[in-house]
Amino acid sequence: MFYALILVTVFLTSLLSGIVGMAGGMILMAVLVSLSSVAGAMILHGAVQATANGSRAWFLRQHLRSDILPNYAAGAGIAVAVFMMIAFVPEPGVVLVLVGLFPWFARLSKRLKGLDVLKPLTAISCGVVVTAAQLLAGASGPLLDVFYHNTPLTRHEIVANKAVTQTLGHFIKILYYGFFIGVAVQFDIWLIAIAMTIAVAGTRAGTMVLEKWSDAQFQKVSQIIILTIATLCFIQGIRLLLA
């Protein structure tokens, strides 16, 4: 039953992320951090989300741009260097509170000008901030979205390019918690393998739904879904911190 819950959650969250480009990772992180240690949850979450995001980037590969990832990766490297110096592992309540706060921060930051990920310096800053958020909270999609508010990209380009940078971030998370922090894998390898396969199936189904939406529908529905999930995660995180 425990493993079945995880696998069903993986499919549904991958389906959701395939449609709106994020949010699924937030739910999956909230579930996993409630079922295991933070470090163990980070590793399983990283494996599943790297697969889901990687497959999403592949399915939408014709919409990828070559001017985003190199600068983003440079910023990600800076964040990793800092975290390797401090070797920090957050508490479960802190993880959920951060997951819940990031989307609201993104919402309130919409009016900030200049956060265009197509600009080199902005892309580097994006890599620093988003990678740090991934290592702290596991999921950082809504924060990443802040850097896409002022771009002329279509919904396909947004989903595809966020997927490629998120894939990099989740691989970094696996390396950080699995090798640098050095935690043992708390889930059976076969479960992780099945979860990764299911993540691809859910992602494919989600991208098929994306094709049926307009850019306007994408923007409206994705915001409602993300902010609802964020609020629930924040409330649960506060409950854990006060328990």
C-alpha positions, -999 to +999 in steps of 0.1 A: +000+000+000+029+023+009+046+017-025+013+019-044+007+053-029+041+065-041+036+052-076+001+066-080+014+100-068+043+098-092+020+093-122-005+120-112+022+146-104+041+138-136+008+142-155+002+176-139+037+188-146+034+177-182+004+200-185+015+231-166+052+227-166+055+225-128+034+219-096+037+181-098+071+183-082+057+203-053+031+177-045+055+148-049+080+165-025+052+171+000+042+135+000+077+120+001+089+143+029+059+131+049+069+094+044+106+094+048+136+115+059+143+147+040+175+134+025+158+101+014+129+120-001+153+143-020+170+114-037+138+096-048+122+129-058+154+138-077+154+105-096+117+107-105+117+144-114+149+142-134+132+115-155+099+133-158+116+166-167+141+150-190+113+132-209+093+163-211+122+182-226+126+154-251+090+153-261+091+191-267+127+192-279+118+212-310+109+241-287+143+241-268+165+272-271+203+271-270+207+305-253+193+296-218+210+264-205+247+274-206+242+306-185+217+288-162+243+260-156+269+286-147+247+300-120+238+265-108+275+258-104+278+288-081+249+276-059+264+240-056+298+254-046+282+273-017+261+243-005+291+221-006+308+245+018+279+245+043+266+209+039+231+219+050+201+195+053+167+212+061+139+199+084+107+185+068+086+215+080+111+239+066+109+221+032+071+223+031+071+260+041+096+269+014+077+248-012+045+267-002+061+302-002+079+301-035+048+302-057+034+331-037+067+349-040+065+343-078+030+357-079+039+388-059+070+394-080+052+395-113+056+432-115+094+431-112+110+442-145+140+428-162+136+391-151+139+378-186+157+344-186+168+351-222+192+377-208+226+362-199+230+378-165+194+370-156+198+334-166+229+331-144+210+346-115+182+322-122+206+293-120+219+304-086+185+311-070+166+281-084+193+256-077+197+268-042+159+265-038+160+229-051+186+219-026+167+235+002+131+226-007+134+199-034+110+216-057+115+251-072+093+252-103+072+282-093+104+302-084+118+294-118+086+307-133+095+342-120+122+344-146+098+336-175+072+363-168+087+389-191+098+366-219+082+364-254+083+326-252+052+304-261+037+279-237+056+251-254+089+269-252+083+277-215+075+241-206+104+227-226+131+250-214+120+249-178+121+211-181+157+211-193+169+233-165+149+215-139+165+182-151+199+196-144+188+208-110+174+174-100+206+156-111+225+181-089+202+173-060+208+136-063+246+141-064+245+165-034+223+143-011+234+109-024+272+115-027+282+147-009+259+144+021+262+106+017+228+093+027+218+057+020+190+051-005+159+045+016+137+030-011+142-002-030+160+002-063+131-016-082+107+010-068+128+038-080+131+022-115+093+017-117+086+052-105+109+066-132+091+046-159+057+058-146+070+093-145+077+092-183+042+078-190+025+105-169+046+132-185+037+120-220+000+121-211+004+156-198+021+170-229-007+156-250-032+176-229-009+207-233-014+205-271-051+210-267-047+243-246-042+278-257-015+301-242-042+320-223-057+288-208-022+276-199-014+308-179-048+310-161-052+274-151-016+268-141-016+297-117-048+285-099-034+250-095+000+261-083-012+286-057-037+261-043-011+235-039+014+260-024-011+271+002-017+235+013+020+228+015+026+259+035-001+250+061+012+215+065+048+228+069+036+252+097+018+224+114+050+203+114+071+231+127+047+238+155+041+201+165 
